[in-house]
Amino acid sequence: MRRILLKTLFVWVLAGASAAQAKEVHVLKLATLAPAGSTWMKAFEGWGKELAAKSQGRLTVKFYPGGISGDEPDMLKKIRFGQLQGAALSGHGIGEIYAPARILEVPFLFRDHAEIDAVRAKILPTLDAGFRRNQYELLAWMEVGDVHFFSSKPLASMDDFTRRRIWQWQGDRFMAAFFNASGWSPVSLPITEVYTSLSTGLLDTVVSTPLASIAMQWAGKTPYMSSQPLATGIGAVVVSARFYVSLPADLQALLKTTGAQLSQKLITETRRDDRKSLEVLARTTKPMEGMQKMNVAEQVALARKAVGALEAQGYLSAEFDRQVEAELAAYRRGRE
């Protein structure tokens, strides 16, 4: 009888341990600069609910929106220390993880979104591998919109930029190279200080997207906007490799499959809302007439100069850049 009781007790213990393990809850603390109520946060919150439902509560997401966890470099530092497990990043943050990906933000590289989509589909495995080598798992690729200049002052000609207080994201080597190639002297600040600096006059010009400019409330300080976009800003949702590998296999798969769906949703909705924001700003801002005189061929040459400098520094990868160029050329040939 004692043996039977002991065996029964042992089975109960095992069953209890298995049940506890099955119900173990994993919390993904994820930070972003996206303000509450923005296009991006609405998509993230929907994704968080989907993860909780499909995992039966075993995987939940706690969001830290609006830069409450600091600038993107601050977020990455907190991920390294285990205070956060993930982040939704723009190009600057991506550059801190896998800088070669920023070739996709080079001014005037792509003619339209169709080209971007075609090239991204071809190079996505390389992007995945690049993030993974640097101890991050890429869950979703996103965009922040089409990049324009916004200013509190009119622009008589491109030469005026040499006298402007243009914001450069602090520590952003990518934008620094392009400003340097153009001979401009930017003001380096964290993104969290831009609104105040526009208010005080420390800044008078920013590079942003229509959607982000409205979401960050910069549009009210910058009544002039360039009509021609320079590039499309990139973004990514990432988690630390340490967190990812700690998850059971089924939750890893869930993150990847829902992340792929989130990626398409983010790209589609960001493009839609960026167009709507552009329409709103077109009614409330004046064109930067000096940019109508811009020599595009000259700007392309300056962009190539900046890319060459970044390749020489090891920030961009010449091999990856040639891959992107080859895929773009192949797509254009097929399109023609």
Secondary structure as UniProt FT lines:
FT   HELIX           2..22
FT   STRAND          26..32
FT   TURN            36..37
FT   HELIX           39..54
FT   TURN            55..57
FT   STRAND          59..64
FT   TURN            66..69
FT   HELIX           72..80
FT   TURN            81..82
FT   STRAND          86..90
FT   HELIX           91..98
FT   HELIX           99..105
FT   TURN            107..108
FT   HELIX           113..133
FT   TURN            134..135
FT   STRAND          136..151
FT   HELIX           158..163
FT   STRAND          166..169
FT   TURN            170..171
FT   HELIX           173..182
FT   STRAND          187..189
FT   HELIX           191..193
FT   HELIX           194..200
FT   STRAND          205..208
FT   HELIX           210..215
FT   TURN            216..217
FT   HELIX           219..221
FT   STRAND          224..225
FT   STRAND          231..240
FT   HELIX           241..246
FT   HELIX           249..284
FT   STRAND          286..287
FT   HELIX           289..293
FT   HELIX           296..313
FT   HELIX           318..335
//
